[in-house]
Amino acid sequence: MATNPLVGIFRVKELRERVIFTMLMLVVFRLGAVLPIPGINVNALKAYFLSQQNTGNAIIDYLDFFAGGAFTNFSVFMLGIMPYISMSIIMQLFLIIFPSLKKLSEEEGGRKKIQSYQRMGTVVICLIQSYAVTVWADRIPNAVTISRLSYTFIAMVTVTTGTMFLMWIGEQITKRGIGNGISLLIFAGIVARLPQAVWELVTKVKNRELNPVFVIVVFVMFAAVVALVVFEQQGQRKIPVNYAKRVVGRKMYGAQNTYIPFKINPSGVIPVIFASSLLTFPLQIASGIGANVKWLADFSRWLNPHGVAYNILYTLLIIFFAYFYTQVSLNPIEIAKNIRENGGSIPGIRTDKI
């Protein structure tokens, strides 16, 4: 009798511990998403966001989407993990622009320095974004219950600490849990809004605001798109590599035939995450202090997530990061060098041409 895979997970001690640890960290993440920062009137915030639902304020919905509802709760995790991702993009660009940083990142001690630079940069981005959202919240009637100076200081420190704590949770999940921690946090934030979205959909169908046939067609299209994405993501081209007999130290290694797998889409979902993160940063700044600066207010309206300009820019950024990430992760010169140094050859291609 076949064993249920879910039951099998809890029979392996190490796997069981990893699953439990991951679940506990995600629970902590969701608890922090509903914990408001000190000095905020939650009822005033709810009344404001309720009044904004009929105005089509796409920026608030967009920011709240990636924060898993933490933005409208004005919680300690309201910035989500996006500042860390933004700094990761900047650091990757710096590694290409500055050869000295690239060389440093290839050393063991250098990688730790790069990580420390990335963390410090994340703190700077958090402080800028947290200041923008605190200025924005200060304009909401009766939202702030303490003095403006105290509120600004407490909010900036709390929100920045919350994001750094999320970054730590992501690293711990990657190290001691299941899968990539940062990706899981983003996934958990998006899925957290799913029950509410389904309930709203059911309500609209009951109230005959939506045609049931239309909803079924959309779900079928959604399933088809997911299937196509999985099919495309699993696709790869295998480049055969032959290794001759070689002596390493006192050991003789026999001839070996293997292959290098090149995925159709090596960058995966990374370009989408990078593009979203890069657009989130200016949106938060513009929506936060835009009311006091005319050109920022105009920029905020121009970069509306439901607008044409935003979608064009979003598409271009995805294309750019897909190319950029592929170039970084699949360096053909480095791959060819490794093949030559290990005595490998590709059938049909001269060794000196690899």
N, C-alpha and C positions, 0 to 999 in steps of 0.2 A: 504494500500500500504506500503510495507516494506521500511524502511529508509535506505539509503546508509550508511554503517558503516563509510566511510570516511567523509561524511557530518556530521554524528553524533558526531564525534570527536570534531568538532569545535563548537558544540552547548553546550558542557559542559565546563564551564569557566576554571576550574582547569586543565582539560586534555588538553584544547587548549593552555593554558600557558606553560604547560610542553612540549608539542610537539614543539611549537615555540622556546622555550628556547633551546631545544636539537638541533634543526636545525641551530639556530644561532651559537651555540658553534661548531658545525661541520663545518660551513662556516669559522669561525675563524681558525679552525685547517687546513683547506685546503688553506686558504690565507697564513698562516705561512709556509706551505710546499713549497711554491714557492718564498718565500722571502729570498734571499741569505744573508749570513753573510757578514759584512763589510770586505773589503780588498780582495775580491775574483773576479777574472775575469771570468764571466759567459761564455763568448764566448770560452775561452781557455778550460774550463771544458767540454763544449759541444763537442768541437773538439776532446778532449781526449777520452771521453766516446764513441763517434762515431767510433773512431779508435779501441776501445776495443770490439766492438760488434762482430767482426769477429774472435777474438782471443779466444772466449769461456770463458771469465772471469766470472765464475759462482759466485764468492764471491760478486762482485759488484751487480749483479742481485739479489742475495739472500738478501743482506742488504737493497737494494732499495725496494724490494718487501714488507718487513715489515714496511718500513718507508713511504710507499705510494708515492714513487717518490721523497721524500724529500732528500734522500741521494745523488742522482745524481745532484740535484739542489743545493746541499751544503747549504741548508736552515737552519733557526734557529731551525727547528724541525727535523733535519737530524737523530738524534738518536732515534726519535720516543718515545714510552712509554716503550721500552724494558728494560732500566736501572732500572725503577721502578719495573718491574716484576721480574727482576733478584734479586733485593734486597728483594722482597717479598718471593722468594724461600729461600734465605739465612736465613731470619728471621723465617720462618716456621721451618726450620731445627734446628735453635737455640732454638726454643721453645720446641722441643723434646729432644735436647741434654742437655739443662740446665733447671732443674726443677724449679729453682727460677724465671726464665723468664716466664715459663708456669703459675706459681702461680700468678705472677704479671699481666699477660694478662687476668686473670679471674676477676680482680677488675676493677671498672669503671675508676678510676684514672690511674691504671696500663695500661689499653688499650691505653689511650692517650699517655703515655710514650713510649709504644711499637711503636705507629704510628710516634712519633717524632724521635725515633731511626731509623725507616725505612726511613724516609725522609732524615735524615742526611747521612745514608748509600747510598741512591740514589744519593746524591750530590757527594760523593766520587767516585762512579762508573761512573757518568757522566764526572767528571774531567779526570779520567783515559782514558775513551773511546774517549772523545773529543781531548785529547792530541794525541792519536794514529792516529785519522783521520786527524788532522792538520799536523802532520809529514808526513803522506801519501800525502796530497794535496800539500805540499811544494815541492814534487818531480815532480809534473806535470809542464811541461814547461809553463812559463808565467801565471800561475794560480794565484799567489799571487802578489798583486799590491802595498803592503806596506812592511815595514821592517819585517824581520822574527820574531823578538821579539814581536813587536806590534801586528802582525797578530796572533801569538800563544796565546797571552794573551786575545785579543779581541774574538778570535774564541772560546776559552775554556769557557770564561764567557758567551758569547752569546748562545752557544749550551747548556750549563748546565742550564742557565736560561730558555731556550726554553723548555727543557724536564720537568723542575719543573713546568712551566706554563701549559704544557700538563697534568701533574699529577693533577694540580688544576682543570683544565677543566673537567677531568674525574670524580673527586670527586663531582664537582658541578652538572654534568649531573646525577650522581647517586642520589644526594640529591634533585635536583630541576627539573630534566628532566625525560626521559623515559629510563628504563632499566639500565644495568650496564655501567657506563661511560667508563671504561678502555676497555671493550670488544667492545663497539661502536667505539672507536677511532681506534682500531686494524682493525675492520671491514671496517670502512671508508677508511683507508689507503690502504687496499687490493682492495676494490671495485673501488677506484680512478683510478687504472690502467686497469680496465676492458674495457672501451671504446677504448683505444689504442690497447689492445690485440685483440679485435673483429675486429678493422680496419685492423690490420696486417694479421689476419686470412682471411678476405675477399680479401685482396690484393693478398695473396698467392694463393687463390683459383682462382682468376681472371687470374693470371700469370701462372696457371697450375703447380704451385710448390707443391700443395696438391690436392689429389683426393677428389672431393665433397662427394663421398660415404664414404670415410674414416672419413671425418668431421662429417657426419650425424651419423655414428656408434659411434663415440666418444661422441657426444652430448646425444645420447640415453643411453650410458653407464653412463654418468655423471648424467642424470636424475634418472636412476635406483639406483645409489649409494646414491644420496641425499634422495630418498624415503626410502631406507633401513636404512640409518642413522637416519632419523626422526622416523621410526617405532621402531628401537632399543632404541632410546633416550626416547620415550614415554612409553616403557615397564617397568612394575614394579610388584613386588610381595607384596601383602598385608598380613601382619601378624596381625591376630585379637587380640585385647586386651579388656578384660572385667574389668570394674571398679565397685566395690560394692558400696552400699550406704555409705556415709561418712558425718561427721559433720565437717565443717570448720568455726570456730568462733561460731556464733549463727545461721548459715545457714545449712540446711540439703540438701545435693546433692544426687539425685536419682542415681540408677544403670545406667551405661552407657556402650554401646558397640561401640568400635571404632577400628581403625587399624593403624598400622605403615607402611607407604609405603616405600619399599626398591626398588630403581630404579635398573635396570639391569646395567646401567653405571652411578653411582652416581657422578663420577668426571667430566663427560661431556667432553668439549673441553679443560679443564684446563691443562691436561698433555701435549697436543700438544703445547699449548702456552708456558708452562714452559720449555719444551724441546727446542723449537725454541729460546727462550730467552737465555737459558743457552749456546747454541751453538753460538749465535750471539756475545756474549761478547768476547770469545777467537778469533773468526774470525776477529773482528774489531781490536783487539790488534795485531794479527799476520799480517794482511794485512797493518796496519798502520806503524809499525816499523820493520816489518819482513825483509825488504830489507837491513837493517843495521845489523841485527842479523841473522846469518846463521841458527841456529836451529829453530828460529821463521819462517823463510822463508820456511824451510823444512816442518814445522808443518802446515803452511798455505796451501801448496800444498797437503799435506796428507789429510787435512780436507776439501778438495774441496766438495762443496755441491752436485756435480754430481758424486762424487766418492763412492766406495763401503764402505770405512771406515766410512764416514760421515753417510750414510744411516743405517749402522749397529748400530752405536752409537745413532743415532736419534731414532731408534726403541727401543733400550734398555732403553733410557731415558724416552720415552713415557710409557713403561711398568712400570718402576720404579715409575714415578710420578702418574700413575693411582693407583698403590697400596698405595703409600704414602698419596695421597690426600684422598683416601677412608678411610684409617686408621684414618686420622685426623678429617674428617667430620662426620664419622660414628663410634663413639666410643661405642662398645657393652657394656662395663662395665658401662659407664655413662647412656646409654639408660636403662639398666636393673635396675640401681639404681633409676632412675626417676620413673620407673613403680612400683617398690616396695614401694617407699616413698608415692606414690599417691594411694596405695591400689589396684593396677591393677594386673591382672593375664592373662597369655596366655593359652588358652584351650589346654589340653593335657600335660602341663608342670607344675611341682610342683613349688609353689611360692618360696621355698628356693633354687631352681635350676636356677631361673632367674638371 
